[in-house]
Structures are given as C-alpha cells and as structure tokens.
Amino acid sequence: MLFVRPGKLTDLDALAHMARTAQPVLHSLPHDRAALEARVALSEDSFRADVDFAGEEFYLFVLEDSSTGKLLGTASIVAAAGYSEPFYAFRNDALIHASRELHVNRKIHALTMSHELTGKSRLAGFYVDPSLRGDAAAHLISRARMMYIAANRRRFTPEVFTLLLGVSDGNGASPFWEAVGRKFFGRDFTDVDIASGGRSRTFIAEVMPAYPLYVPLLPEAAQRVLGEPNETALLAYDIHLEEGFEPDRFVDIFDAGPVLTAQVDRTACVKHGAERTVREAAREQGDVAYMVSTGSGESFRCVLTDLPGETGDAPLAGDVRAALDVKDGDVVRCVPLHRRDDEDLKGDAA
C-alpha cells in the first residue's frame, strides 16, 4: 500500500539517496548531509508549529510503500517563497510600440526581472521513483500537497505557484541560459542553478539585467523555449494542470521554464473535496479512484483507493485504514483522482 506522510529525520538515509540520484536536481533536498538534516528538521518543526499565516515554514512529504517501508517519492511546500530573500522570475510583458505616422502598431514581448512571486506559497521538490512515473502514485505524491493545503488553509497563501524545469539538451545546456544567463554570469547553467537553489539569492539581482530584455532580439532557439517545460517535467506539468493550475506570465529566470499558478479555492482538492465517514470494509468498494486524506500536522496521511462515486460513507479496507491510521466512524477528506467532464462543465459555468 502506497501512502503519503510527512518526512522525518529517520528518513534521512533514504532522502540523501534521492538527493544524490534524482534527475533533475532536487533543490529541496541538499546534497550536503548536514544541510539536508537541517531541512528535514525544519519540516518537522513546521508540521508541529501552531501557524496562523504563511511564513518560513517548509513542509516535506514522502511516498512510502507500507509493505516494505521503502520511500519511492517526495514533494514539498514552501509556505512563503523568498521569505528571507526575494524570489526572482522573469515577467513576460506585452508592450505596444506604435507610430501613427508610419501606421505601425506592434505588440512586442519583453522580459523584466521581478520578485512579485515573493511571499506566495510554492509547490516544489516533486520526485517519484522512475518505476512509478506512469502510475497514479505520481499523482498521489504531487497532489497530496494540495490535500494538505485544503485542510490547513491558514498555513498558506490564497494563491500558490510552482516552477517547472525548462528545456535543455542531453548535456544539460539550456538555450535560454546560453542566450541570456551566460552573458552575465560567464558560467555553466548547472553550476549557477545549484548555487541559486530556490531562486532566492541576492546575487541574482546583482548580476542579472535590471532592464527589460526584448524577446525578438533573442536568438530563435531561446524564444522557442519560453515557458516550455523540459520533457522530464511533462508529467508534473500535466498533474498540475489537472489540479487546476494554469501557465502564468512568469518564466524561470535561468532556463525560462514555466511558472504555473492557481487560486487555492479553485483547485480540484478544494472544489471537489468532501468529508466522508469511515466505514470498515473487507475489501475495496466502488469504481472511482479517490485521494483520501486525514490528520493535520505530523498525523497527515494520504492514500489512493476506490470508493463509490456517490456521497456518503467511505468504505475502507483494512490496509487503507492502517495506512491512514483511522477507524470506523472517523472522518476523512475524499477527492476524485480525475474529474469527470460534467464536473468540468459545472465548474466552468460557475
């Protein structure tokens, strides 16, 4: 049985292995063991804390196989991006250049360095074992974060965002970095990417251009990748779209990867979530895949199981109840893994 729970210090060895082997690099999991231990400790403290608003908290989740105890994935939430230093991205603005005399009216895109995303809650650090990338488990570890946010609204901001890896070649070279970043840093993309971590480093403002970059003046290779996800990020891109995220006018400041944003109230885990009462069952019942979560703080758990589509009780088999640590009569939050077409139409009409 696969389930999601908060990460803890006893997971340090498994998390260190993920940090070393994950491709692309997981900025939420430092390679340095002492730094990683500090990050996990911060997560433990964040889950325990009595929080009234988003601040310096960091929440680390892991995907565990209950039959083996092995960790198969991780994902995290930064409560307020750039809490201690501004979070930088390029804002893609449309500027009008016009001349009445020449009968010219052109809309030209320009990239301006911005820290408007600073302070907003950010989904980060998504990784799932390659053996599960085509499995619903990838949805579980990614979207469990929104299940947690839905149940703990005061810990996070009303709008959330995520930043996905941009296009690069097999050697890790980014067309956008080669056209822009290298001109200012004089270093390889991967070196600066690792050094910058969460895009909250003062050297970004010190070195990157302070004036707008006109997109038509960039090489075509750089223009083509603006807001495009790396092929390794396509799974995460699709999962976020299904949750209700949309591409925004921001792109990553280094590789021009897409920034996706969502109003929490309009995400699937909020709009389509319902509380149901646990009923003991000998086996799975129903034909609709649901994400089911319970608890807050360190007690948070989330699983995938089949339930009847209609509202009412939640009949849960023994292994599901054990993974969630719930009993008959407890209340759980249930969200369909996939939305039906009629639900999408109702949401659009609303």
N, C-alpha and C positions, 0 to 999 in steps of 0.2 A: 504494500500500500504506500503510495507516494503522498506526502503531505508537506505543507509549508509551515515553518515555525520561525521565531526569532533566532538569529545566530547567537552563539555564546562562546566563551573562552575555551571551553572543552572542544570546540570545533577548530581550534587554531591550526592543527596539522593539516586537516583537510582543506581549509581555506588557503593556507600557504601553498599547498599543491595547486589549487585553482589559480592562484595569483601567478605562479611560475609558468603554468602551461596554457592558460586561456589565451586565445587569439580571436579578436584583437585584445590589446592590453586592457585589463580592468583597473581603471583609476581608483575605484572604490576599495580595491584590495592592494595595498602597497606591497612591493616585493620584499622590502626590509621587514624582518620578523617583528622587531620592536615596534615599528610604526604600525604594522598590521594588528599587533596585540592592542595597541592604544586605540585603534579604530574600532575593534570589536568591543573593547571596554566602554568606549563612548556609546556604542549602540546599546549595550546592556543598561547603562545609566539612563539612556534616553527612554527605553521601554519602561523603566521603573519610575521615571520622573512624573510628577504631577504637573502637567503642562497646560497652560491656558491660551498660548499663542505660539506660532512658529518661531523658533529661534535657532540655536546652534545644534539642535538635535540631529542625530544621524541614526537611521533605522536599517539594520542589516537582516535580511531574511535568507533562509536556506531551504532547499528542497531535499528532503530525506526519504530514503526507502526504509520503511519501518521493518521490513523483513531482514535487512542486512545492516541497517544503521549507516549505510553509505550516503554521503552527500553528493547529489547529482546536479546541483544548480544553486545559483544565488542571485539576488537582486536587492536593491536598496532604495531608500528615500532620503534625500537631503531636505530637511524641513524648510530651510530658507537658503537658497543658493547664494553664495557670496556673502555669507553672514559677517565674516571678518574682513573680507576684501571684495571689491566689486566683481561680479560675474560678467565677463565680456562676450559679446557676439557681434556679428555684423548685421545691421538692419538694412534690408533691401528696399530702398525708397524709389518711387517713381517721380521723376522731375520733368516738368514741361519746359521745353526750350522752343520759343516761338518768335517769329518775326512777321509782322503784318505786311511789311514792305516786300519781303521775299515770299510771302504765302507759305511760310514754314511753320509747322506745328508738330513737334516731335516729343514723344514720351521716352525719356532716357532713364534707365535704371542706374542707381548709384549706391554703393555700399558704404555705410557710415558706422564706425565703431561705436557701440552702445553698451550701456550697462543697465538697460531697462528691465532685464530679467532678474536683476538682483533682488533678493528677498522673497522670490516666489518658490514654492515647493517644487522639487525636481526629482523625477524618477531617474535612477542611474544604476550602473553596475549589473545589468542583466547578463546572465550567463547560464547556459544549460548544457549538460553533457552532450557531445555530438551524437550519441546514440539515441537521444530523445528529441532532436531538433525537429523531426517531423511528427512529433507526438503531441497530444493535448497537454502533456506535462509542461511543455514550454509556455503554453497559455497560463497554466496554473501558477508557476513561479513568477511570471511577469505580472499577471493581473491580481494576484494575491495582495500586491501593494495597494491597489485601488480598493480592494475589500477592506484592508486595514484603514485606509483613509476614510472610507464611507462610514466606518464605525467609530472613528476618532476625529471628527471634523475640526475640533478646536485646536488640534495639534498642527494643522496645515493651513495653507492659504486657499482662498476660494478658486484660484486658478493654478494649475500645475503644468509643468512642461517637461519634455525630455529632449535630449540632444543625441542624435544618432551619427555614427561614423560616416564620413563622406567617401567619395570614390577615390581609390588608389589602385596602383598596378600591383603585380605579383611581388614586387620588391618593396612595397610599402610607400612608393613615391606618389605624392598627390599632385595632380595637375594644377590645382588651385594654389597649393603651397609653393610650387615651383614658380608660379607666375607672380605671387604676392609675398608670402612669408619669407621665402629665402632671400628676397631682395633686401629685407630689413634685418633678418637675423643672421644670414650667412651660414646657416646650419641645416642639417637634415631634419625633415618633418618629425620623424620618430623621436629624435633627441629632445626637441622642444616640446612635443606632445606629452612625453613622460614628465618633463620638468614642470609643465604647467598644471598637470593633474586636472583639477576641476574647473579650469578656466578662470580661476580667481587669484591670479598672480599680478602683482603690481608691474612686473617687467613687461607685461602685455601692453599696458598703457604707455610705458616708457619707450617701447621700441616700435610698435605697430603705428601705421599712419594715422594722424589726427584728422586729416581732411578726407572727404569722400573719394572713393575710387569709382570712376565711371566705368560701368560694366562693358560698354562697347570698345573700350580701349584695352581690355584684357585679351589675351590670346583666346582663340575659339575653344581650345581644349579646356581652358579654365571656365569659360562661360557655360559650356555644356554641362558641367558637373555641379553648378549652383543649385543647392537644395536637393541633390540626388543622393540617395543612400548607397553605401557600399553593399555589394552583394551579400556580405556576411551580416548585414543589418536588415535585410529584407524581411526576415521572419519577425524581428522586433517591430519593424515598420508596420507590417500587416496587423500584428496583435494590437498595437496602439490605435490604429485606425478603427478596428472593431470595437475597442473600448470607447471610442468617441473622440479621440484626439484628431486634430487637423493640422496640416502644414501651416506655419506662420510665416511672417515676412522676415524672420531672422534666420541666419545661417551661421554655422560654426566659423569662428574667426580664423581657424587654421586650415581646415580642409573643405569648408563650405558645405558640410553635411547639414541635413535638415533639422530644424527645430520644430517639434510638434507640441501644440498646446491644447488644453481642454479646460472648460469650466467644470469644476467637480460636480455641480448639480446636474450637468448634462451627460455625465459618463454613464456607461451601462451599469456599473456596480452600484450607482445611486438610483438611477431611473428605474431599473428593472429588478432591484433588490427587494426582498420581502422576508420578514421574520416568520419562522415556522417552528412548531413544537416537535421535539424529537419523539419518535415512537420506535420502540425496539422492533427489529425485523430480522428474520432468519437469513435473508439474502437481499440483494439489491432489488428494488421495486421501481417500476416506471421505465420510461423510454426516452427521457430528456436528460441530457448531461447538464449537471449543475455544479457550480462552485459553491461550497458550503463552508462557512467560517464561524468561529466562535471565539470568545475571550477578547481581552484587551491587554495591553502591556505584554508582559512575558508569557501570558497564558494564551496568546493569539495562536490559532491553528486554522489551516485552510486545506480542503481536500477537493477532489473531483469525484462525483458519484452520480448514478442515475436516480432520478426522482419522478414521481407523477407530475405531469405538467400543470395540473390544476393546483390552486392554493389549498392549504390545509396542513395536516401533519406532515412531518418529514420522516418517513420510514427509513431508518439507517441500520445497515447490517453491523455485526459485531466488530469487524475490523475497522469500519468507518468510525463507529462510536469510540473505539480505542484510540484511533489516531487523533480524533478531536478532543478526547478526554471528556465526553459528555455521557449523560444517562437519560433514561426515559423521563420526559417532562421538561428537559432543558430547552432553551430557545436558541436557535441558530439562524444565521443570515444566509439566504439562498439566492443565487443569481444564475440564470441560464448561461451556459458557456457561450452559446451562439444565439443571436437574436433572430426571430422569425421575420419574414418580410412584412407581415401585418403589423408587428410591433414597430418596425422602422417607419412605416407609413403613419402610424398613430403618433410617433414621436415627432415626425416632420410636421404633421398637421398642428400639433400643439405649439 
